[in-house]
Amino acid sequence: MSDIKNNDLSPDVLNDVDVENELHKVPPHKPSVKKHKSKKVLVLAVGVIVIALVGAVAWYFFGSTNSKTSNNQTTNTKSTDGGETIDPVIAKIITPTTGEVWLDKPIKIAKQGYFSSDESDDEDRTDYYQVGSREKNTIIMTSTVGIGTTYRLFEKLPDGKINYIEQPNPLGVLSRQQRDDISQPLNPKVAIADDVHYDSLSIPYRLQIDDKGGVVYMPRYETIGSSYVTPKDSSQNTVKQTVVRQLGRNSLVKVESTNVETNLVSIGYIIKTPMGTQIAMRYEPLNPEIDNYRWSVGDPWSSGSLKSITHGCNVSNVSVTMANSLTDSDVQRVGTSDDEQIIYEFKDLNNTLLKKAYSEFKDYYNNFTDNYDSYKAMSLETFVYDHGVVLYKDIYGQWLVYVRDEYAPSYGCAKPVVYLYPTATQTVSVKVGADVKISDPYYNPITGWKAVANPNGQLTVNGVNYDSLFWEGPGQGIYPNIYEGTVVKRQDAISTIKSQLAQQGLNAKETADFVDYWQDKLPNQPYIRLTWFNTSQMDQLAPLYIVPKPDTVIRVFLDASGLDKPINIPAQHLEAIPRSGFTVIEWGGLLGTSKMVVD
């Protein structure tokens, strides 16, 4: 499944405005020419007093009040407790001046008809929620399922008129194309309000995490977030979440999940909004662009960028990866970033994490039959010389691990296959929340697939018969972490997979199709770790939207990792739900593996 839209990694502040308040000098008083010294002194004294008075007045009106500041500046505005100073932008988030009042929890309401009923089916794919009010207006949020889920805000006026709130956060940026696209799905009765903003949602582009100075970044584009689902592991245990800062009704939350196979910790930050959505914040303590790094060890001319070492087949990775087991004695200084941050690499070429990163890089490119000969022949020493893995210690004392993008395997959610089994022959619409790169039959990114489906699973799309719908590409959601699984010898992998697919409810044909595709794509190491993601996890990574709504959905997805020796990992409990009514089955897997094994 596959790249997020907040790929602009510049730390510059959005809408940075510097306003200078200049006090113009008062023209000196020009006295009449007199020979009397006392009169000159008197006039001079009056002039000085006038200048002083004008200066005092100017200071009162200009100096003592808050001048306009850029989004990342902090001015001397006293907090409500008389203690620390608060940025005026943050002060308005905490105490809005724009009049909005949010409900404690969104209330689902009937469809309101804010979208046109064209071939995009936006109205059919939209749910409506009452989320708050502003003066006498009702604030309504819509949730439209497409490639991912799009959230919008509207206000319903007392006279029944409807306004679409184009920019709830005035600090966000709407491109010309986005502005042009906004009106297309809207019902003509809906007006576009480009002058209504909400202080409580005006999160600045650059936001300080805490007093230590850590910073996270908002997406540059206008957004009120995506679906908030409490992060859970495959055993449905809640992933660690810590509220690190409260901003009025918004919470800045640190999310940490530990991969039990690797001991690596994925760290990310989100803003939980008053509407119940979440906005993924970018924690970027190190500039990933390495063109201007200064290296004292290894290749001095390396270029490109760095990325977090753990990843899956999702569009974006907003987190960093921390190595809990790494100590100062394991590393050596090798250079500095363009902003003078110290960069490290491993001292020992036999470090397990380094060797695993190298072997996965080689395994990935060895799968290509053509080209990439230099990568296939690359030694570990050259991999290290080229800064294949880079380490950085942030202000929290966390050792963060990065891999050079050029040497990072590019993973995709490989061949998810969808089977449709309606109770009677009918037309079915299928859309997936993913950046679909390859499909069969052709997947329209706007309308998805429309198939005539039969109870025996046979499908007809554009007059051609199929037995399933196939797609590949990155999902738009969060790739699950690894918390459990099954470790088997490679020669036992296929029999184990067949057994585990049956445990999850797949029939003989579906299992045979899975094995036929995957048996030659499993890792070649002596042992393989098998972990299955279930329907709820896949619904977060790449949600399916199917009309009419099915009665039973079973989605299974394999994450397999090659191991040189067995490891201890909690056993995974697999179970099937009964097939009843209109049933949808989907299977897929991660093409390649991105998990670093640490002793």
Residue pairs with C-beta under 8 A, 6 or more apart in sequence:
1 313
1 314
1 412
1 413
1 416
1 434
1 435
1 472
1 473
1 474
1 475
1 541
1 542
1 588
2 313
2 314
2 315
2 412
2 413
2 434
2 435
2 437
2 473
2 474
2 475
3 315
3 316
3 435
3 474
4 219
4 280
4 315
4 316
4 318
5 219
5 221
5 316
6 217
6 219
6 220
6 221
6 280
6 282
6 316
6 318
7 316
8 220
9 282
9 284
9 287
9 288
9 289
11 206
11 215
11 217
11 284
11 287
13 70
13 71
13 72
13 204
13 205
13 206
14 71
14 171
14 172
14 173
14 204
14 205
14 206
14 218
14 220
15 70
15 71
15 171
15 205
16 70
16 71
16 72
17 68
17 69
17 70
18 70
19 67
19 68
19 69
21 62
21 63
21 67
23 55
23 58
23 59
23 62
26 50
26 51
26 54
28 47
29 43
29 46
29 47
29 50
31 39
31 40
31 43
31 44
34 40
66 75
66 76
66 77
66 88
67 75
69 75
69 87
69 88
69 89
71 89
71 171
71 204
71 205
71 206
72 204
72 205
72 206
73 87
74 85
74 86
74 87
75 85
75 87
75 88
76 85
77 85
77 86
77 87
77 88
77 91
78 85
78 86
79 85
79 86
86 94
87 204
89 202
89 204
90 204
90 247
92 199
92 200
92 202
93 199
93 200
93 201
93 202
93 203
93 247
93 248
93 250
94 247
94 248
95 248
96 198
96 199
96 200
96 248
97 199
98 134
98 197
98 198
98 199
98 200
99 134
99 135
100 132
100 133
100 134
100 139
100 198
100 199
100 200
101 132
101 133
101 134
102 131
102 132
102 139
102 200
102 249
102 274
102 275
103 130
103 131
103 132
105 276
106 129
106 130
106 131
106 141
106 275
106 276
107 129
107 130
107 131
108 127
108 128
108 129
109 128
109 129
109 130
109 140
110 128
111 123
111 126
111 127
111 128
112 128
112 140
112 156
112 162
113 123
113 187
113 189
114 123
114 126
114 128
114 142
114 154
114 162
114 164
114 186
114 187
114 190
115 122
115 123
115 126
115 142
115 144
115 185
115 186
115 187
116 122
116 123
116 184
116 185
116 186
116 187
116 188
117 123
117 124
118 185
119 446
119 447
120 185
120 446
120 447
121 429
121 447
121 547
122 144
122 185
124 547
125 144
125 145
125 146
125 431
125 545
125 547
126 142
126 143
126 144
126 145
127 142
127 143
128 140
128 141
128 142
128 143
129 140
129 141
129 142
129 143
129 275
130 138
130 139
130 140
130 141
131 139
131 140
131 141
131 153
131 274
131 275
131 276
132 138
132 139
132 274
132 275
133 139
134 155
134 196
134 198
136 157
136 158
137 155
137 156
137 157
137 158
137 163
138 155
138 156
139 153
139 154
139 155
140 153
140 154
140 155
140 156
141 151
141 152
141 153
141 154
141 224
141 275
142 151
142 152
142 153
142 154
143 149
143 150
143 151
143 227
144 150
144 151
144 152
145 431
145 433
145 543
145 545
146 431
146 433
146 446
146 545
147 431
147 432
147 433
147 434
147 435
147 445
147 476
148 226
148 433
148 476
148 477
148 543
149 226
149 227
149 433
149 543
151 224
151 225
151 226
151 275
151 277
152 164
152 165
152 224
153 164
153 165
153 168
153 224
153 275
154 162
154 163
154 164
154 165
154 190
155 162
155 163
155 165
155 193
155 196
156 162
157 163
161 191
162 189
162 190
162 191
163 190
163 191
163 192
163 193
163 196
164 182
164 186
164 190
164 191
164 192
164 193
165 193
165 196
165 198
166 174
166 179
166 182
166 192
166 193
166 194
166 196
166 222
167 174
167 194
167 197
167 222
168 196
168 197
168 198
168 201
168 222
168 224
169 197
169 198
169 201
169 202
169 203
169 222
169 223
169 224
170 197
170 202
171 202
171 203
171 204
171 205
171 218
172 218
172 219
172 220
172 221
172 222
172 223
173 220
173 221
173 222
174 182
174 221
174 222
175 221
178 221
178 222
182 192
183 192
186 192
200 248
200 249
200 250
200 274
201 224
201 250
201 273
201 274
203 218
203 247
203 250
203 271
203 279
204 218
205 217
205 218
205 220
206 215
206 217
206 218
207 215
207 216
207 217
207 218
207 252
207 281
208 214
208 215
209 215
209 216
209 244
209 245
209 252
209 254
209 269
209 283
210 244
210 245
212 395
212 396
213 395
214 283
214 285
214 394
214 395
214 396
215 283
215 285
216 252
216 269
216 281
216 282
216 283
217 281
217 282
217 283
217 284
218 271
218 279
218 281
218 282
219 279
219 280
219 282
223 279
224 273
224 275
224 277
224 279
225 271
225 273
225 275
225 277
225 278
225 279
226 277
226 278
226 279
226 280
226 477
227 277
227 278
228 270
228 272
228 276
228 277
228 278
229 540
230 238
230 241
231 238
231 239
231 241
231 255
231 257
231 478
232 238
232 239
232 536
233 239
233 257
233 480
233 481
233 483
233 484
234 480
234 482
234 483
234 484
234 531
234 532
234 533
234 534
234 537
234 572
235 483
235 484
235 570
235 573
237 483
239 255
239 256
239 257
239 481
240 255
240 256
240 257
241 253
241 254
241 255
241 256
242 253
242 254
242 256
243 251
243 252
243 253
244 252
244 253
244 254
244 269
245 251
245 252
246 252
247 271
248 274
249 273
249 274
250 271
250 272
250 273
250 274
251 271
251 272
252 269
252 270
252 271
252 281
253 269
253 270
253 271
253 272
254 267
254 268
254 269
255 267
255 268
255 269
255 270
255 319
256 265
256 266
256 267
257 265
257 266
257 481
258 264
258 265
258 266
258 324
258 481
259 265
259 266
259 310
259 481
259 482
259 483
259 595
260 482
260 483
260 484
260 569
260 570
261 482
261 485
261 529
261 561
261 567
261 569
261 595
261 597
262 310
262 482
262 595
262 596
262 597
262 598
263 323
263 324
263 325
263 598
264 309
264 310
264 321
264 322
264 323
264 324
264 401
264 596
264 598
265 321
265 322
265 323
265 324
266 308
266 310
266 319
266 320
266 321
266 481
267 283
267 319
267 320
267 321
267 322
267 398
268 280
268 281
268 283
268 318
268 319
268 320
269 280
269 281
269 282
269 283
269 318
270 278
270 279
270 280
270 281
271 278
271 279
271 281
272 278
273 279
280 316
280 318
281 318
282 318
283 318
283 319
283 320
285 320
285 341
285 392
285 394
285 395
285 400
286 306
286 337
286 341
286 392
286 394
286 400
286 402
287 337
287 338
287 339
287 341
288 305
288 306
288 307
288 402
289 304
289 305
289 338
290 302
290 303
290 304
290 305
290 306
290 337
290 387
290 390
290 404
291 303
291 304
292 337
292 338
293 302
293 335
293 336
293 337
293 338
293 343
294 300
294 335
294 336
295 302
295 334
295 335
295 343
295 387
296 333
296 334
296 335
297 332
297 333
297 334
297 335
297 345
298 334
298 335
298 345
298 384
298 385
298 386
298 387
299 385
299 386
299 387
302 386
302 387
302 404
304 404
304 405
304 406
305 404
305 405
306 390
306 402
306 403
306 404
306 405
307 317
307 402
307 403
307 405
307 408
308 317
308 319
308 320
308 321
308 401
308 402
308 403
309 321
309 357
309 389
309 401
309 402
309 403
309 408
309 594
309 596
310 321
310 594
310 595
310 596
311 317
311 408
311 411
311 479
311 594
312 411
312 479
312 480
312 541
312 559
312 590
312 594
313 411
313 412
313 413
313 414
313 474
313 475
313 479
313 541
313 590
313 591
314 474
314 475
314 476
314 477
314 478
314 479
314 541
315 434
315 435
315 474
315 475
315 476
317 479
320 394
320 398
320 400
321 400
321 401
321 402
322 398
322 399
322 400
322 401
323 353
323 391
323 399
323 400
323 401
323 598
325 598
326 353
326 391
326 399
326 401
329 347
330 346
330 347
330 348
330 351
331 344
331 345
331 346
331 347
331 391
331 399
332 344
332 345
332 346
332 347
333 342
333 343
333 344
334 343
334 344
334 345
334 387
335 342
335 343
336 342
336 343
337 343
341 392
342 392
342 393
343 390
343 391
343 392
344 390
344 391
344 392
344 393
345 384
345 387
345 389
345 390
345 391
346 353
346 354
346 384
346 389
346 391
348 354
349 355
349 380
349 381
349 384
352 597
352 598
352 599
353 389
353 401
353 596
353 597
353 598
354 380
354 384
354 389
355 380
356 596
356 597
356 598
357 388
357 389
357 403
357 596
358 380
358 383
358 388
360 409
360 592
360 593
360 594
360 596
361 375
361 378
361 383
361 388
361 407
361 408
361 409
362 375
362 376
362 378
363 409
363 523
363 524
363 562
363 592
364 409
364 410
364 592
365 372
365 375
365 376
366 376
367 592
375 407
383 407
386 404
386 407
387 404
388 403
388 404
388 407
389 401
389 402
389 403
389 404
390 401
390 402
390 403
390 404
391 399
391 400
391 401
391 402
392 399
392 400
392 402
393 399
393 400
394 400
401 596
409 592
409 594
411 590
411 591
411 592
411 593
411 594
412 437
412 472
412 473
412 474
412 590
412 591
413 434
413 472
413 473
413 474
413 475
413 541
413 542
413 557
413 588
413 589
413 590
413 591
414 472
414 521
414 588
414 589
414 590
414 591
415 470
415 472
415 517
415 588
415 589
416 432
416 470
416 471
416 472
416 542
416 557
416 586
416 587
416 588
417 468
417 469
417 470
417 513
417 514
417 586
417 587
417 588
418 430
418 468
418 469
418 470
418 471
418 544
418 584
418 585
418 586
419 457
419 467
419 468
419 510
419 584
419 585
419 586
420 428
420 430
420 451
420 453
420 457
420 459
420 469
420 546
420 584
421 453
421 455
421 456
421 457
421 579
421 582
421 583
421 584
421 585
422 428
422 453
422 454
422 455
422 582
423 455
423 581
423 582
424 455
425 452
425 453
425 454
425 455
426 452
426 453
426 548
427 450
427 451
427 452
427 453
428 450
428 451
428 452
428 453
428 546
428 547
428 548
429 447
429 448
429 449
429 450
429 545
429 546
429 547
430 448
430 449
430 450
430 451
430 469
430 544
430 545
430 546
431 447
431 448
431 449
431 544
431 545
431 546
432 443
432 448
432 471
432 542
432 543
432 544
432 545
433 475
433 476
433 477
433 542
433 543
433 544
433 545
434 471
434 473
434 474
434 475
434 476
434 542
435 473
435 474
435 475
435 476
436 443
436 445
436 471
436 472
436 473
437 472
437 473
437 474
438 470
438 471
438 472
438 473
439 469
439 470
439 471
439 472
440 466
440 469
440 470
441 449
441 461
441 462
441 464
441 466
441 469
443 449
443 469
443 471
448 545
449 461
449 469
450 461
451 459
451 460
451 461
451 466
451 469
452 459
452 460
452 461
453 459
457 467
457 468
458 465
458 466
458 467
459 465
459 466
459 467
459 468
459 469
460 466
461 469
468 513
475 541
475 542
476 541
476 542
476 543
477 540
477 541
477 542
477 543
478 540
478 541
479 541
480 533
480 537
480 540
480 541
480 559
482 529
482 531
482 559
482 561
482 595
483 570
484 531
484 569
484 570
484 571
484 572
485 529
485 530
485 531
485 532
485 559
485 569
485 570
485 571
485 572
486 496
486 500
486 529
486 530
486 531
486 569
486 571
486 572
487 527
487 528
487 529
487 530
487 563
487 566
487 567
487 569
488 496
488 527
488 528
488 530
489 526
489 527
489 528
490 522
490 523
490 524
490 525
490 526
490 527
490 528
493 522
493 528
493 530
493 560
494 515
494 519
494 522
496 530
497 514
497 515
497 518
497 530
497 558
498 511
498 515
500 530
500 532
500 574
501 510
501 511
501 514
501 556
501 587
502 511
503 574
503 575
503 576
504 532
504 534
504 554
504 556
504 574
504 575
504 576
505 554
505 576
505 577
505 579
505 585
506 514
506 554
506 556
506 585
506 587
510 585
510 587
513 587
514 587
518 558
518 589
521 589
521 591
522 528
522 560
522 562
523 560
523 561
523 562
523 593
524 562
525 562
525 563
525 564
526 563
526 564
526 565
527 562
527 563
527 564
527 565
527 566
528 560
528 561
528 562
528 563
529 560
529 561
529 563
529 567
529 569
529 595
530 558
530 560
531 558
531 559
531 560
531 561
531 572
532 556
532 557
532 558
532 559
532 572
532 574
533 541
533 555
533 556
533 557
533 558
533 559
534 555
534 556
535 553
535 554
535 555
537 557
538 555
538 557
538 586
539 555
541 557
544 553
544 555
544 584
544 586
546 553
546 584
548 582
549 582
550 581
550 582
550 583
550 584
551 580
551 581
551 582
551 583
552 577
552 578
552 579
552 580
552 581
552 582
552 583
552 584
553 583
553 584
553 586
554 576
554 577
554 579
554 583
554 584
554 585
554 586
555 585
555 586
555 587
556 586
556 587
556 588
557 587
557 588
557 589
557 590
558 587
558 588
558 589
558 590
559 589
559 590
559 593
559 595
560 589
560 590
560 593
561 593
561 595
561 597
562 593
563 597
567 597
